[in-house]
Amino acid sequence: MNDNFSFLGLEQHLSSARQVNDMASMLQQQAEAAAIKRRGAEAQIESSKILADQREELEVMRASINALLKHSLEQAEQQKIKMQERDKVETERYRENLRFSKIAAWTGVVGIIIGIVSVVLQFTI
């Protein structure tokens, strides 16, 4: 009978050892699950930080681009004004040169007429 009782005690020890092993496995799995959740939460926090930094960088880029566009628009407007002023000046110069050309042409015509009259007068006198 001692043999039966000794096996019974051994079975109880084995059963207890299995329960302890199962509990240890379950605790280890829970610890691993908690660690995975913690790493997941840390990754989400890091992602949120990265997204916040990117959002700030995008705002800075947007402000820079808007400033560049505004500057470009101002330069284009200034160039347009300068071109209009230059066109006005060139138009005035063209008209002035045209007027001087007409005066020179009429002076030439008058000079030719006077020359012809003087030649005619020399031959007739």
Rosetta blueprint (number, residue, H / E / L):
1 M L
2 N H
3 D H
4 N H
5 F H
6 S H
7 F H
8 L H
9 G H
10 L H
11 E H
12 Q H
13 H H
14 L H
15 S H
16 S H
17 A H
18 R H
19 Q H
20 V H
21 N H
22 D H
23 M H
24 A H
25 S H
26 M H
27 L H
28 Q H
29 Q H
30 Q H
31 A H
32 E H
33 A H
34 A H
35 A H
36 I H
37 K H
38 R H
39 R H
40 G H
41 A H
42 E H
43 A H
44 Q H
45 I H
46 E H
47 S H
48 S H
49 K H
50 I H
51 L H
52 A H
53 D H
54 Q H
55 R H
56 E H
57 E H
58 L H
59 E H
60 V H
61 M H
62 R H
63 A H
64 S H
65 I H
66 N H
67 A H
68 L H
69 L H
70 K H
71 H H
72 S H
73 L H
74 E H
75 Q H
76 A H
77 E H
78 Q H
79 Q H
80 K H
81 I H
82 K H
83 M H
84 Q H
85 E H
86 R H
87 D H
88 K H
89 V H
90 E H
91 T H
92 E H
93 R H
94 Y H
95 R H
96 E H
97 N H
98 L H
99 R H
100 F H
101 S H
102 K H
103 I H
104 A H
105 A H
106 W H
107 T H
108 G H
109 V H
110 V H
111 G H
112 I H
113 I H
114 I H
115 G H
116 I H
117 V H
118 S H
119 V H
120 V H
121 L H
122 Q H
123 F H
124 T H
125 I L
